[in-house]
Amino acid sequence: MWEYTEKVKDYYRNPVNVGEMENPDAIGEVGSITCGDALKLFLKIDKSNIISDAKFQTFGCGSAVASASALTEMIIGKSLDEAAKLTNQDIADFLGGLPDQKMHCSVLGKEALEAAIANYKGEKYTEHPEERVVCKCFGTTEDKIRQIIKDNSLNKLEDITNYCKAGGGCGNCHDDIRQILNDEIKKRDVQPANKPLTKTQMIIKVNNILENYIASELRKDGGDIELVDIDSNKIIVNLQGSCKNCPSSNLTLKNFVENVLKEHISPEIEVVEI
């Protein structure tokens, strides 16, 4: 059972600024009822570009109601520029936190605000632009997944599902999502020239790559892998499951595991089995 803060419960049971607004200056509408969450945000904006009022209508769970209600309170009195800097994590923090599985509700609020600001400026806001759709179950595009990863420093596939639902349906997109995740982690972890990773940084990075790509591939054939230790550029691992006594385990170790880690971390990497 998910744990909700008292503030989330209060904003769900006693939401503020609910309902449709007459003659709004801006409207932002995102999500889809068929996907389980939809949010419509109305804004009143004065001549100084200050948000003087905000209301919302939503179709979703209690976290969606609480996130939308909190969003309206957070932006009233702010300028458009100030409001535009708001992140989904700001919404979650305002509520004292949200369960990981409900973080997509805060993302929905951020997107509705972006759509409303674009509407006010006469700009086109497209929630799902004409680009590659990775998760067909929820219509989630590659750009959206990449942005979610970057904005929230995500490290696991299940984190991405929690933040934008991608991968939460049939599962056919999991390999594509993992590839995007690995790509973004690699970009994030690029170190300045001549500045080596600390051992702690190395452990975190190696674990991310092992868990999000290498282990998931090995598990398809009943195998697994765990990090045992790191000694400079030497990565010491333990092969498990069907990989443990496989005659080809050394090939797996060198041709797959070591090559992936060399690509993502350093050509100097050496992988050995305990």
N, C-alpha and C positions, 0 to 999 in steps of 0.2 A: 504494500500500500504506500502511495506517495505521501510524503510529509509536506504540509503547507504551512507557511508562516501565518501568524495571526493577522498580519496586514493583508495577505492574499485573501484569507477567508473573509475579512471585513469588506474589502473592495468587491468581492464576489457577492456577498449577501446584501451589501448596501452600496451599490455602484453609484457614482456621481456622473452627471453630464450625459445621461442616457437619452437617446431619442433623436428624432430628425430635427434639423434646424431650418427655420424659414429664411429664405434668401441668403444662403451662405456665400461667402466670397471664394471659397475653395472647397472642393470635395476630393477625397482620396479613397478609392475603392480597390481592395486587393483580396486575394484568396478566392475560394470557390466552395459553395455549399456541398458540391459533389465530393470534394476532397476533405470535407469535415470542418473547415474553418473559413470564415469570410468576415471582413471588417470594412465598414464604411465610416469615414471620418469627415466631419464638417468643421470648417473654420470660419470665424469672423476675424477680419484683419483690418486694422485702422490705417489712416493715411501715413502713419510713421512706420508701417510694416510690423506693428506689434499685434500678436494674436490676442484679441480681446475676449474671445469665447471659443469653445470647442465642444462638440458633441459627437457621440458615436452610436452606431448600431452594429451588432455583431451576431454571428451565428457560430457558436463554438462552446467549448467547455468552460468551467469556472475560471480557469487560468486565463482564458481568452478574454472573458469579461473583466477580470481584475486588471489584466495588462492594459486593455483599452481604456478603462476608467482611470488608471494611474497615469497613462500617457496624457490624457486631457488635462489633468491637474498639473502635470509637469510643464506643459507648453503654454498654458494661459499666462499672459503677462510677459512672455518672451518674444524677442524679435524673430523674424523668419531665419535670419542667419544663426542666431543662438539655437533655435529649435532644430535646424538642419544638422547641427553637430551632435544631436542626441543619438545614442547607440542603443541597440537592443539590451546590452548589458546594463546600461543606465536604468532602463525600465525594470529589469529584474532586481537590480540593487535597491531601487526605490521601494520595491515590495518586500525587501528583506531576503530576496532569493526566490528562485523557482526550481522545482525538481528538474533534473536534466531532461526528462522525457517531455517537459512542458516548455522548454526554452523557445520552441517554434512560435509560441504565442507572443513572446516579446519581439521576435523577428517580424511577425505580422504587423505589430504596431509601428515599428520603425518603417516598414515598407508603405503602410498607409499614410504616414506623415510625409514621406518622400513623394508619394503620388499626389497628395494634396498641395504641397508646395509647388510641384511641377505644374499642376492644374492652375494655380493662382498666377504663375508666371507665363502661362500660355504655352508651356512646353509639353511635349508628348512624353508620357510615362508609360512604358511597356513593362509589365511585370515579367513576361516571358518573351524577350525579343526574338527576332528571327535568327536563331542559332541552334546548335545541336542540343536536342533534348536528351539528357542522360537517363533520367528516371521517368519512364512513360506513365507509370501508375499515378504520379503526382505532377507530371508536366514540368519537372525541375530541370533547368538548363545547366550546362557546364559553367557558364559565367556565374550563375547564382551560387552554385556549389563552391566554386573557387572563392567568391566574395565572403561567403559564410565562414569558410575555413580561415581566411585571412583576418576577418574582423574579430573572430573569437579564439584564434590560435588553437583550432581543433586538432586532435591527434588520432582519433579512432573513427571507424565507419559508423559505429552506433551513435557517436556524438553528432555526426552530420545528420543522421536520421532524427535525432532529438531536436535539432535546430531548424530543419526545413523539411522533414519527412522523407527526403530522398532515400531510397533503399528500403523503405518500410513496407513495400508491397510484395511483389512476386520474387524479388531478389535477383532478377536477371541483370540488374545494373551494378551489382556489387563489385565486380572486377573493374569496371570503368571508374567507379567512385574511388576505389582503392588507388588506382593509377593517378587520378587527379590529386588525391590526398598525398601520395608519395611525392608528386611533383611539387606541391605547395610546401611540404615539409622541407624538401631539398632547397627550395628558394629561401625559406625562412631561416634555415640553418647555415647559409653561406657565411663564412667567417672572413673578416678582413685579412688581407695578405699578411703573411708572417705571424699571424696570431693563432696558435694552435688551440684546439679544444681542450678545456679542462677535463679531468677524468669524469666529473659529474655530468658535464655537457655531453661527453662521449657516451656515457651509459644511457642517458635519456634518448639521445639520437639513435643509438644502435637498437635500443628496445623498441622505439617507434617503428623503425624499419622492419625489425624482426616480426613484431606483432601485426603490423598493418599490411605487410606484403608477403614476406618470406614464409612465416608460419601459416598464413591462410592458404598459400599454395601447397605446402606440405600436407596440410590437413585434408586436402582433397583426396589424397591417397593413403590416409590413415596415419600419417607421420606428424611430427611436431618438433619444436626446437626451443631451447631456453638459453638465455645468457647466463654464464657462470661467473666470468670475470673479464677484465680488460687490463692488459699490461702493455702500456704504450700503444703501438699499432697492432698488437696481437689480440684478437678477439677469441676468447675461449668459450665454447658452447657445448651443449649437451643435446645430442639428437635423441628423439624419443619416438615411441610408437613403432610403426612399421619401418621407420628410417634407422632404428637402432641397430638392427642386425642385417640390414639390407646389403647385399654384395656391392651395390653401387653407391653406398653411403659416402665414400670418399669423393666420388665424382659429383654427387649432390653438394657436398661441402665446398669443393673448390670451384666447380663450373657454375654453380647457382648461387649459393650463399655468399661465398667470397667475392664473386664478380659483382653482385648487387651492392654489397657494402663498399667495394672499391669505387663503384660508380657514384654512390651517394655521399661518401665520406672522403676517401683518399686512396690513390693508387698504391699506397704503402701498406694498406690493410692486409693482414694475414689472419685467416680463420683456422683454428685448430679445435679438435674435439677433445674433451676432457678424458 
